[in-house]
């Protein structure tokens, strides 16, 4: 089992910045493809930024050049630095990882990011 706990969400004005953190605990050795997704009401959850199985990064087109995913392996933590935020970035942001052996998905409870215009 893996537990993911997000933090860092909040209210920010358009053009501002936030940094989200996701701390993983439990069966860390089994983690693969860790990253961030977001969801707004009545829409599907969408990929924001992830570390793929190979360790490379993948970003949604809408956030390229503004968001940066990073990680601290010593702290089992993944970060999402969000700059030049726009009102359309408003969403609940979820941390995600996958078990490399079973393919099981793990999700955090989410953290709300609200960008005011």
VENBEL-V179445 format. One record per helix or strand. SS is the DSSP state (A for helix, B for strand). FROM is the first residue (numbers start at 1). LEN is the number of residues. If there is no record, write none. Layout:
ss=SS from=FROM len=LEN
ss=SS from=FROM len=LEN
//
This chain:
ss=B from=2 len=6
ss=B from=10 len=4
ss=B from=18 len=9
ss=A from=28 len=3
ss=B from=31 len=9
ss=B from=46 len=6
ss=B from=57 len=3
ss=A from=61 len=3
ss=B from=67 len=6
ss=A from=73 len=3
ss=B from=77 len=6
ss=A from=87 len=3
ss=B from=91 len=9
ss=B from=105 len=3
ss=B from=111 len=6
//
